[in-house]
């Protein structure tokens, strides 16, 4: 809990009969993040940040601290929302009303290329690209509706992010950073029918402005033995984790051989047709972490299987990448 947090903001809410504390405790439980209670304050810790609730007089102070300005904005958005659900309005000391949403960077499409039969690679360029290199694997791509000028999400006067709605609503899929330079980043799109992002990438978007939000979605798990399982949609994330993993790592992937790229020659990678069967056959001993990503129903079955095998919930991730 001693991480450097050089960015701060604070506000006040009415001191009511435990409503604020109850709301903070409920959110900590829902997010499964640390909550520390002392006689002086109640603190929730998430994303390397602290949300601190401090009693005082007729009001309570809400104090935020974070290592990055964007995380202060994200935490302010979340705090405003969670206390509003409890009927409490925060009077913030500072709100950057009208500014772009926290973590949002505007970039240009530099190129679109066919990386393999099943994947298209998109390169974006912009001065903020470097900050997407560490800490988390993913970002959220924001695409305006075809034929309409982009309306980007901005911070409202309450501290909440206001997203465009109706005809201006944005398509907001999540992708993995595949490669990166100082002022550019690449990501891969799995080609499949009915995908708005595929249609956009194949429509000649070079030069167009897009938004990306992040980074987010977690980093490569730290484990003595990391077991990765994923279908085509998870290939970019698996490729990144194979590069990042420091311990022993294996990967079982359900994908066409032609889409594996360098992974096809990696002895740690096994192509399979049934990921659930591969998961059931895996030797998961002490020190193991399982990362599973696929269709929602398969992710749910994987989660149930791992719990039935007695794995701690903190020793695996079972993510729905589609469906």
N, C-alpha and C positions, 0 to 999 in steps of 0.2 A: 504493500500500500504506500510505499515511499517513493513512487515514481515522480520525476520532476514534472510539475504542472505549472507552467509560467503564464498561462492564459486564464483569466478569471472573469466572472460576472456574478451578480447577485440580485435579489429582489425580495419582496415581502408578500406574505399572504396572511389573512386574518387567522388569529389563534383560536381554533375551534376545538371541540371536544374530541381530539384524537383523530380527526378525519385525515389530516395531512400525513401523519405517521402511518396510519393504516394503509393509505394509498401507496406510500413508498414501500412498505413491507410487502404488499401484494405484488407490486411490480418486481421487486427483487426475487420473490418466489417464482413468478412467471418466467422471468429471464434466467433464473438459476444463477444469480450473481451474488457476490458477498454483500452482506449488510452488517454493519457494526453499530451497536447501540451503547452509548455511554450516558452518564448523567448530564453531560453538556450538549450532546448532539446525536443525531441519527444519520448515518452515512451509507449511501449505496455506491458501490464501485463497479464501473463498467467501461470498456474500451480504454483502460488506462486513465480514466477520469474519476472524479468524485462529485457526487450530488449530496450536499450536506444540508440537513434541516436543523436549525438552531432556534430554540425557544427564546423569547425575549419580550416582556411587557405584553401589550395587546396584540402584537404581531409575532410571526415567525419568519426568520431569515431563511431564504433558499440560496445557498452558496454553491457555485459551480467552479471547478478547477479542472484544467485539461492541458495536455502537452502541445496541442495544436489549436489554432483559432477555429478551424472548421469543426473540430470536435466540441468546442464550446457552443457553437451554433447548433450542432446536432443534439447536444445534451439539453440546451435551452428549449428546443422544439419538443423533445420528449418530456421534459419536466412540465412545460406548459400544458401538454396534452394529458398527462397522467393526473395532474391536480385538477384540471378542468373536469375530468370524469368524476371527481369527488365533489364537484360544485365549488371549487376554489379557483380564484383568478389571481395570478401572480402579477404584482406591479414591479416590473424589471427596472433596474437602475439604467440599463442600456439595451436598446433594441435597434438593430441595423435595418429598420423598416425600408423595404424597397430593394434591398441588396439581393443578389442571386442566392438561391438556397445553399445552405452549408454543404461544402464538398462538391459543388457543381462547377465544372470547368467547361468552357465552350471551345471546341476544336474543329478542325477542317479535315475532310476526307482527302487524303493524299493519293491513295491508290486502292484498287480492288483487284485481286488476282486469284486464279484458281490454284489452291495449294495442293489439292488431291481430288480424285473423282467425287468425294463426298463433302469437301470443305472449301469454303471461300475465305480468303484472308483479306482483312481490311486494315489499312494503315491510317491512323489519325495523327495529325500534327498540331502542336500547340505548346506554349511555354510552360504549361503545368504538367506535362507528361511525366516528368521525372518523379513527381510525388506519388505516382501510382506504382512505383517499383517495389516497395517494401511494405511489410505490415499486414497486408491482405492480398488475396489472390485475384479478387473480382472487382468489377465495377458495374454500374447500371447505365445502360445506353438509353438516351432519351431521343426519340424520333418524333417530329411533328407530323400531323396528318398530311397525306399527299395533297399537294396543291395549296396548302395553307402556310402562312408565315408562322414561324415558331413563336410560341408564347412560353417563356421559361418560368419555372417555379421561383418564387421570391418570398422573402421573409415578410410576414404581415406585422401589423402594429402590436399584436399580442405576443409575438415571439414565435408563433407557429409558422411553418412553411405553407404557403398557399399554392396549390397545384392547379394548373388550368383544367377546366372541365368542359363537358359538352363537346362541341365541334373542335375545340382546341386541345382536347385531352391527348396526352403524349403516350406513345408506345414505350414501355419501360422494361425491356428484357435485361437479364444479367449475363455478363460474359467474363471470361478469364483473360487476363493479360498474357499473350503468348510470347511476345518479345518487345524490346524497348530500347530507346536511345534517349538522349538528353531532351529532344523536343518532339519525339514521336512514340507511338505505341501501336502494336499489332494485336488483333484478336481474330479468332477463327469462328466462322458460322457454319454449323452443320446444315447441309442442304436437304430440305424436305418440303413436301407440298403443304400449302396452307400457312407458311411462315411469313408474317409481315416483314421480318428483318431480312429474310432471303430475298423477298420481292424487292425490298429497298436496295439491297447490295447489288442486285443484278440490273437495276434500273439506270445505272450510270450516275452515281451520286458524287463522283469526284468533284472536289471544290465546295461541296455543300457544308454548311455549319451544322454540327450536332452537339448535344450536351452529353457529358458523362459525369456520373456522381460516384464518389468513393474516395479511396479504395474501401472495400468492405468484404465481409464473408469469411474472414478468418485466414490464417496462414497455414503453412504445412505443419501438421501435428508433430510434436516432439515425442518420440517413442523409441525404445530399443528395437522393436520390430513393428514396422508399419505395413499393413495389408490394405491394398487399394483394389476396389472393384468398381467398374463403371461401364456404361454403354457408350455409344458414339458421342452423345452429348457431353459426356464427362472426359473425353480424351484430352482436351486442352488443359483441364485442371490436373489430370493425372500426369501429363507430360511435365508440368511445372513442378509437381511434388517429387517426381523422380529426380529432377535436377536439384531440388532443395533438401531432400531428406538426408539426415546425417547418420542415421542408424541403418540397420538392415531393412530392406524394403522389397516387397513383391507386388506385382500388379496383375490382375485378371481383367481382361477387357473383352467386351462383346462388340466387335467392329470388323469391318472389311479389312483384309490384309493391306489393301492398297491405300487405306486411310491412316495406317499406323505411322508412316514416315520413319524417322530414326528409331522409334520404339520397336519396329519389327525386328531389329537386330540386337535389341537389348535383352540379355539373358534373364533379367529380372521380370520380364513381361511375358505373360501367357495369354494367347487368344483363346476365348472360350465361347460356347454357344448358350450356356446356362449359368448365369452369374450366381443364382441362388444355390445351385448344386456346388459350384466352386466354393462358395462361402461355407456351405455345410461341411465340405471336405477339408477346410483350412485348419491347420494346427494353431490354435490360439492359446498360447500359454501366457505366463506372467510377463509383463512388460510389453504386451501387444496392444496396438491400437488399430481399429478397423475403420476405414473410410469407404462408404458405399454410396454411389450416386447413380440414379436411373429413373425410370418411370415411377410415378407416385405409389402405385400398388406394390411394385417390387420393393421400393424403399420401405414401405410399411411392413412387408413380410420379412425383410432383412432385420429391421428393428426388433420385431417379435422373436425372430430366431435367436438373435444375439442375447436378448434378455433371458430367453429360455435356457441358454447355455450358461447363464450366470454372469455375464459380462456387466461390469459397472457402466451406468449411463455415461459417465465421463470418459470411458475408454473406447467409445465409437461415435461415428457420425453416420446417419442414414438419411440422405438428402433426396428429396423429390426434385429432379431437374426438369421434369415435364409431366404432362398428364393430369 
